[in-house]
Amino acid sequence: MSDFQKYKAKRMRNHSEFWENYEERAETFQIGILLKQARKEAGRTQEQIANELKTTKSVISRMENHAKDIRLSTLEKFAKAVGRRIQVVLV
C-alpha cells in the first residue's frame, strides 16, 4: 500500500466527510501530499520552510493539507526550499 493510500485510509476512518466529492478535488489534494513528501525527503520541518518563505507554520500546514488556490510563485518558492523545482504539464 502506498503512502498516499495509507493516508487516505486513515483520513477516511477519522473524517469521512472529507472524502465527499473527493474525485473532484483529487489533483489539488495530491499536490499537498507531494509538497509534504518533498519537505520530509529534504529533512525540513514546516517551521523551517515557513521561515524561508517568510510566512507561518500554519500556512505551510494548510498548503500540505488543503493545497487549494496556491500561487505558482509560492509553489516555486516551496520547491526551491526543499531542493526541487516545479514542472507544469498540460494533459
C-alpha positions, 0 to 999 in steps of 0.5 A: 500500500502506498503512502498516499493510500495509507493516508487516505485510509486513515483520513477516511476512518477519522473524517469521512466527510472529507472524502465527499466529492473527493474525485473532484478535488483529487489533483489539488489534494495530491499536490499537498501530499507531494509538497509534504513528501518533498519537505520530509525527503529534504529533512525540513520541518514546516517551521523551517520552510515557513521561515524561508518563505517568510510566512507561518507554520500554519500556512505551510500546514494548510498548503500540505493539507488543503493545497487549494488556490496556491500561487505558482510563485509560492509553489516555486518558492516551496520547491526551491526550499526543499531542493526541487523545482516545479514542472507544469504539464498540460494533459 
